[in-house]
Amino acid sequence: MNTFGNLFRITTFGESHGPALGVVIDGCPAGLDDRRGLYSK
């Protein structure tokens, strides 16, 4: 796992050479519009 950031903490996890990857975003205020289309391709 790798963690980046101060205001929001972004932690990535997954397979090093496989198709699975995930991210956890900590520190988001309640009610924040996540607009999921911005993060996925």
Stockholm file with secondary structure:
# STOCKHOLM 1.0

chainA/1-41         MNTFGNLFRITTFGESHGPALGVVIDGCPAGLDDRRGLYSK
#=GR chainA/1-41 SS CEEECSSSEEEEEECSSSSCEEEEEECCCTTCCCCGGGTCC
#=GC SS_cons        CEEECSSSEEEEEECSSSSCEEEEEECCCTTCCCCGGGTCC
//
